[in-house]
Amino acid sequence: MSIADNIQGFAQKTLPPNVKLVAVSKTKPTGDILEAYQAGHKIFGENRVQELVDKYEALPRDIEWHMVGHMQSNKVKYIAPFVSLIQGVDKPKLLKVIDKEGRKNKRVIDVLLQFHIASEETKFGFHHQEAVDMLKSEDFRSLEYLRVRGVMGMATFTDDADKIRSEFRQLAKIFRDLKREFFSDDPGFKEISMGMSNDYQIAIEEGTTMVRIGSLIFGERNNH
Ligand SMILES: *Cc1c(COP(=O)(O)O)cnc(C)c1O
């Protein structure tokens, strides 16, 4: 199967129409991205700032770029002019910096709040109460150049489907709770980004709106 076949397969049959596909192209060459692009796909995710900037500069301008990895606040300035969605905002400080860079670039930057749902300690993200405290704060309400579009999370890396399902369920519940308490009159707060190559089917069953798929589209990665 070619990259183009994989993209078309996802778009046409695997995903329900309300679920967006973010093709995670990290470590893959720009030629692979172009192949997916020419097959009609426009949304790509990267997890390293420098790689994202290089690919943005080399590729067509109508690509929607998502930053999907953990990021340091001192690097926001490099992607602020063009990024479509920063998935994985996991600290109040990062929100403040994104707002500042959005202001400089005169654009409102869309973000997702990342939640820690996995049992591994290495995965980043807010805990529920931490996010609630932040959303209630004056500091948060003064931010004008970013818009919170929803939540994002990564399940534990495991074969235990029940465990993955319960973690996705937890994220979907966090989404509903935040929606009710803070975003009930904001139709833009609507995304639940969950599901990767090995667990996206469970994510669909648990209400994902955005899956982030790398290896099933582009093939296995050599770790870097
Ligand atoms: C790499 C990555 C993905 C895609 O992983 P696959 O298992 O290759 O589908 C999704 N989300 C994030 C945050 C990633 O870093």
The ligand as an SDF file (V2000), in Angstrom:
LIG
                    3D

 15 15  0  0  0  0  0  0  0  0999 V2000
    3.9730   10.2660   17.0410 C   0  0  0  0  0  0  0  0  0  0  0  0
    2.6930   10.7510   17.5810 C   0  0  0  0  0  0  0  0  0  0  0  0
    1.4710   10.2800   17.0660 C   0  0  0  0  0  0  0  0  0  0  0  0
    1.3610    9.2440   15.9650 C   0  0  0  0  0  0  0  0  0  0  0  0
    1.8260    8.0000   16.3950 O   0  0  0  0  0  0  0  0  0  0  0  0
    1.5710    6.6490   15.5610 P   0  0  0  0  0  0  0  0  0  0  0  0
    1.6070    5.5940   16.5840 O   0  0  0  0  0  0  0  0  0  0  0  0
    2.6880    6.5500   14.5740 O   0  0  0  0  0  0  0  0  0  0  0  0
    0.2600    6.7650   14.8910 O   0  0  0  0  0  0  0  0  0  0  0  0
    0.3050   10.8030   17.5990 C   0  0  0  0  0  0  0  0  0  0  0  0
    0.3290   11.7180   18.5830 N   0  0  0  0  0  0  0  0  0  0  0  0
    1.4650   12.1990   19.0950 C   0  0  0  0  0  0  0  0  0  0  0  0
    1.4110   13.2040   20.1770 C   0  0  0  0  0  0  0  0  0  0  0  0
    2.6870   11.7210   18.6170 C   0  0  0  0  0  0  0  0  0  0  0  0
    3.8210   12.1890   19.1620 O   0  0  0  0  0  0  0  0  0  0  0  0
  1  2  1  0
  2  3  1  0
  2 14  2  0
  3  4  1  0
  3 10  2  0
  4  5  1  0
  5  6  1  0
  6  7  2  0
  6  8  1  0
  6  9  1  0
 10 11  1  0
 11 12  2  0
 12 13  1  0
 12 14  1  0
 14 15  1  0
M  END
$$$$
